[in-house]
Amino acid sequence: MITTKNKLGYKAFGLKVLSSILLPELEKEQIISSDPDILVEKSDLTEHWSLLGDPKRYFVVKENYCLFDVPDVAIYLVENGKKITFSPHNNANEDQIRLYLLGTCMGAILMQRKILPLHGSAIEINGKAYAIVGDSGAGKSTLASAFLRLGYQLISDDVIPVTINKKGIPIVTPAYPQQKLWLESLNQFAMESNQFRPIFNRETKFAIPVINQFASRPLPLAGVIELVKTNNDEIEFNPVENLNRLQILFCNTYRNFFIEPSGLIGWHFNTTAKMCEHIDIYHLRRPTARFTAYDLTELILKTLNKEEKVYG
């Protein structure tokens, strides 16, 4: 139920969130009203959108400002890396409202705070973070889930927050303890779909809590793996060299079309260039004709362990 008087405290992406809408996906945090990093409030943005919005596009983006309309769900406004305002349309479902609050809105918040949001899943391996990125449907969450089933920990799913510390090292901060998995993946992992909440309007995709396998601390980012589907039967796992590394980081930045109108081209280039000095980047092609998640994890771990022996 949406409330406007009694706000609730949460933590996500290393930030304190004070919200007037329940966010059950997030971890609860005791927050006083004057102390949040992010304030989430309900307000009427209808007139605001009518003045600034364009019927031919869904987004109005400029420096420290992101206004967008999701038909039949809500109008959202993200400002200064500190505030999210949402204005539900009639009969909008709260699951849908939260989907965009925790996705696009948080992506905009991070970018406004100059925290790089990669689009993918991040896993802890040997005390380091590895980001699995790629297009929607590439199998990022499925591959991450295969790592979880081997005992590894999730750092983030969907939006991966990356900062550069004082030593120039890229750091991944844990997001919140939930994955999203397609029904096909649940079946492959022998997980019963009736035990999980379906993501609204996506009856074949489910929210999977991972509280017991969620990383509790920020970790250095050691590698980025771009996952790509292929019609070939063979798995290919190769390092990416030269300027192609920057291209992969740009293409897999969450909502990268925010970068230019937000005035962040220079910041994004400098940030990703610094990242490239410290991380390995790989291109991983997986066959679509068969389930390969466990084969992929075995190959990735074998490669990483071999490199640790060589360079460690």
For each residue, the residues with C-beta under 8 A, 3 or more apart:
1: 22 94
2: 20 21 22 42 88 94
3: 6 7 20 21 22
4: 20 41 42
5:
6: 3
7: 3 18 19 20 33
8: 18 19 22 23 28
9: 16 17 18 19 28 29 30 31 36
10: 16 17 18 19 23 26 27 28 29 31
11: 14 15 16 17 26 27 28 29 176
12: 15 17 23 26 27 102 106 175 176
13: 106 110 115 159 161 173 174 175 176
14: 11 161 173 174 218
15: 11 12 37 38 109
16: 9 10 11 29 31 35 36 37 38
17: 9 10 11 12 23 26 29 31 36 37 38 40
18: 7 8 9 10 31 33 36 38 39 40
19: 7 8 9 10 22 23 39 40
20: 2 3 4 7 40 41 42
21: 2 3 40 42 86 94 97 98 101
22: 1 2 3 8 19 94
23: 8 10 12 17 19 26 40 98 101 102
24:
25: 98 102 176 178 207
26: 10 11 12 17 23 102 176
27: 10 11 12 176 177
28: 8 9 10 11
29: 9 10 11 16 17
30: 9
31: 9 10 16 17 18 35 36
32: 35
33: 7 18 36
34:
35: 16 31 32
36: 9 16 17 18 31 33 39
37: 15 16 17 82
38: 15 16 17 18 82 83 84 109
39: 18 19 36 82 83 84
40: 17 18 19 20 21 23 83 84 85 86 101
41: 4 20 83 84 85 86
42: 2 4 20 21 85 86 87 88
43: 85 86 87
44: 47 87
45: 48 49 67 75 76 77 85 86 87
46: 49 50 75 87
47: 44 50 51
48: 45 51 52 67 75 77
49: 45 46 52 53 67 69 75 87
50: 46 47 53
51: 47 48
52: 48 49 60 67
53: 49 50 60 67 69
54: 57 60
55:
56:
57: 54 60
58: 68 69 70
59: 66 67 68 257
60: 52 53 54 57 65 66 67 68
61: 65 66 67 257 258 261 262
62: 65 261 262 263
63: 262 263
64: 79 80 81 112 262
65: 60 61 62 77 78 79 80
66: 59 60 61 76 77 78 79 105 108 112 258 262
67: 45 48 49 52 53 59 60 61 75 76 77 78
68: 58 59 60 75 76 104
69: 49 53 58 74 75 76
70: 58 73 74 75 76 96 100
71: 89
72: 89 91 92
73: 70 88 89 92 93 96 97 100
74: 69 70 86 87 88 89 92 96 97 100
75: 45 46 48 49 67 68 69 70 86 87 89
76: 45 66 67 68 69 70 84 85 86 87 100 101 104 105
77: 45 48 65 66 67 83 84 85 86 87
78: 65 66 67 83 84 105 108 109 112
79: 64 65 66 82 83 85 112
80: 64 65 83 112
81: 64 109 110 112 113 114
82: 37 38 39 79 109
83: 38 39 40 41 77 78 79 80
84: 38 39 40 41 76 77 78 101 105 109
85: 40 41 42 43 45 76 77 79
86: 21 40 41 42 43 45 74 75 76 77 97 101 105
87: 42 43 44 45 46 49 74 75 76 77
88: 2 42 73 74 92 97
89: 71 72 73 74 75 92
90:
91: 72
92: 72 73 74 88 89 96 97
93: 73 96 97 200
94: 1 2 21 22 97 98
95: 98 99 199 200
96: 70 73 74 92 93 99 100 200 201
97: 21 73 74 86 88 92 93 94 100 101
98: 21 23 25 94 95 101 102
99: 95 96 102 103 199 200
100: 70 73 74 76 96 97 103 104 105
101: 21 23 40 76 84 86 97 98 105 106
102: 12 23 25 26 98 99 105 106 158 159 176
103: 99 100 106 107 158 159
104: 68 76 100 107 108 255
105: 66 76 78 84 86 100 101 102 108 109
106: 12 13 101 102 103 109 110 117 159
107: 103 104 110 111 117 159 254 255 258
108: 66 78 104 105 111 112 255 258
109: 15 38 78 81 82 84 105 106 112 113
110: 13 81 106 107 113 115 116 117 159 161 254
111: 107 108 114 115 116 117 255 258 259 262 264
112: 64 66 78 79 80 81 108 109 262
113: 81 109 110
114: 81 111 264 267 271
115: 13 110 111 161 162 163 173
116: 110 111 161 162 163 253 268 271 272 275
117: 106 107 110 111 159 160 161 162 253 254 255
118: 122 131 133 159 160 162 224 249 252 253 254
119: 133 158 159 160 252 253 254 255
120: 131 132 133 134 140 158 160 252
121: 131 132 140 141 143 144 154 156 157 158 160 179
122: 118 129 130 131 132 144 154 155 156 157 160 172 221
123: 129 130 132 144 147 148 152 153 154 155
124: 127 128 129 130 152 153 154 155 215 219
125: 128 129 130 147 152 222 301 304
126: 304 308
127: 124 219
128: 124 125 219 220 221 222 223
129: 122 123 124 125 155 171 172 219 220 221 222
130: 122 123 124 125 221 222 223 224 225 300 304
131: 118 120 121 122 160 162 172 221 223 224 225
132: 120 121 122 123 140 143 144 225 227
133: 118 119 120 140 160 224 225 226 227 248 252
134: 120 138 139 140 226 227 228 252
135: 138 228
136:
137: 229
138: 134 135 227 228 229
139: 134 142 143 227 229 286 293
140: 120 121 132 133 134 143 144 227
141: 121 144 145 157 158 179 180 181 182 185
142: 139 145 146 181 182 185 188 293
143: 121 132 139 140 146 147 227 293 296 297
144: 121 122 123 132 140 141 147 148 154 157 179
145: 141 142 148 149 179 181 185 189 208 293
146: 142 143 149 150 189 293 294 296 297
147: 123 125 143 144 150 152 297
148: 123 144 145 151 152 153 154 179 210 213
149: 145 146 189
150: 146 147 297
151: 148 213
152: 123 124 125 147 148 213
153: 123 124 148 213 214 215
154: 121 122 123 124 144 148 157 177 179 210 213 214 215
155: 122 123 124 129 160 172 174 175 214 215 219
156: 121 122 159 160 161 172 174 175 176
157: 121 122 141 144 154 175 178 179 180
158: 102 103 119 120 121 141 175 180 254
159: 13 102 103 106 107 110 117 118 119 156 175 254
160: 117 118 119 120 121 122 131 133 155 156 172 175 254
161: 13 14 110 115 116 117 156 172 173 175
162: 115 116 117 118 131 170 171 172 221 271 275
163: 115 116 170 171 173
164: 168 169 170 171 271 274 275
165: 168 169 170 171
166:
167:
168: 164 165 274 277 278
169: 164 165 220 221 278
170: 162 163 164 165 220 221 274 275 278 279
171: 129 162 163 164 165 218 219 220 221
172: 122 129 131 155 156 160 161 162 218 219 220 221
173: 13 14 115 161 163 218
174: 13 14 155 156 214 215 216 217 218
175: 12 13 155 156 157 158 159 160 161
176: 11 12 13 25 26 27 102 156
177: 27 154 209 210 211 214
178: 25 157 207 208 209 210
179: 121 141 144 145 148 154 157 207 208 210
180: 141 157 158 199 205 206 207 208
181: 141 142 145 185 186 191 205 206 208
182: 141 142 185 186 204 205 206
183: 186 187 193 204 205 206
184: 187 188 204
185: 141 142 145 181 182 188 189 293
186: 181 182 183 189 191 192 193 196 206
187: 183 184 190 191
188: 142 184 185 291 293
189: 145 146 149 185 186
190: 187
191: 181 186 187 195 196 208
192: 186 195
193: 183 186 196 198 206
194:
195: 191 192
196: 186 191 193 206 207 208
197: 206 207
198: 193 202 203 204 205 206 207
199: 95 99 180 202 205 206 207
200: 93 95 96 99
201: 96
202: 198 199 205
203: 198
204: 182 183 184 198
205: 180 181 182 183 198 199 202
206: 180 181 182 183 186 193 196 197 198 199
207: 25 178 179 180 196 197 198 199
208: 145 178 179 180 181 191 196
209: 177 178
210: 148 154 177 178 179 213 214
211: 177 214
212:
213: 148 151 152 153 154 210
214: 153 154 155 174 177 210 211
215: 124 153 154 155 174 219
216: 174
217: 174
218: 14 171 172 173 174
219: 124 127 128 129 155 171 172 215
220: 128 129 169 170 171 172 278
221: 122 128 129 130 131 162 169 170 171 172 224 275 278 279
222: 125 128 129 130 279 280
223: 128 130 131 279 280 281 282 304
224: 118 130 131 133 221 248 249 252 279 280 281 282
225: 130 131 132 133 281 282 284 300
226: 133 134 240 248 252 281 282 283 284
227: 132 133 134 138 139 140 143 284 286
228: 134 135 138 283 284 285 286
229: 137 138 139 285 286 288
230: 236 285 286 287 288
231: 287 288 289
232: 236 285 287
233: 287 289 290
234: 287
235: 284 285 286 287 292 295 296 299
236: 230 232 283 284 285
237: 282 283 284 285 299 300 303
238: 282 283
239: 280 281 282 283
240: 226 244 245 248 281 282 283
241: 244 245
242: 245
243: 246 247
244: 240 241 247 248
245: 240 241 242 248 249 276 281
246: 243 249 250 269 272 273 276
247: 243 244 250 251
248: 133 224 226 240 244 245 251 252 281 283
249: 118 224 245 246 252 253 272 275 276 281
250: 246 247 253 256 268 272
251: 247 248 256
252: 118 119 120 133 134 224 226 248 249
253: 116 117 118 119 249 250 256 259 268
254: 107 110 117 118 119 158 159 160
255: 104 107 108 111 117 119 258
256: 250 251 253 259
257: 59 61 260 261
258: 61 66 107 108 111 255 261 262 264
259: 111 253 256 262 264 265 268
260: 257 263 264 265
261: 61 62 257 258
262: 61 62 63 64 66 111 112 258 259
263: 62 63 260
264: 111 114 258 259 260 267 268
265: 259 260 268 269
266: 269 270
267: 114 264 270 271
268: 116 250 253 259 264 265 271 272
269: 246 265 266 272 273
270: 266 267 273 274
271: 114 116 162 164 267 268 274 275
272: 116 246 249 250 268 269 275 276
273: 246 269 270 276 277
274: 164 168 170 270 271 277 278
275: 116 162 164 170 221 249 271 272 278 279
276: 245 246 249 272 273 279 281
277: 168 273 274
278: 168 169 170 220 221 274 275
279: 170 221 222 223 224 275 276
280: 222 223 224 239 307
281: 223 224 225 226 239 240 245 248 249 276
282: 223 224 225 226 237 238 239 240 303
283: 226 228 236 237 238 239 240 248
284: 225 226 227 228 235 236 237 296 300
285: 228 229 230 232 235 236 237
286: 139 227 228 229 230 235 292 296
287: 230 231 232 233 234 235 290 292
288: 229 230 231
289: 231 233
290: 233 287
291: 188 294
292: 235 286 287 295 296
293: 139 142 143 145 146 185 188 296 297
294: 146 291 297 298
295: 235 292 298 299
296: 143 146 235 284 286 292 293 299 300
297: 143 146 147 150 293 294 300 301
298: 294 295 301 302
299: 235 237 295 296 302 303
300: 130 225 237 284 296 297 303 304
301: 125 297 298 304 305
302: 298 299 305 306
303: 237 282 299 300 306 307
304: 125 126 130 223 300 301 307 308
305: 301 302 308 309
306: 302 303 309 310
307: 280 303 304 310 311
308: 126 304 305 311 312
309: 305 306 312
310: 306 307
311: 307 308
312: 308 309
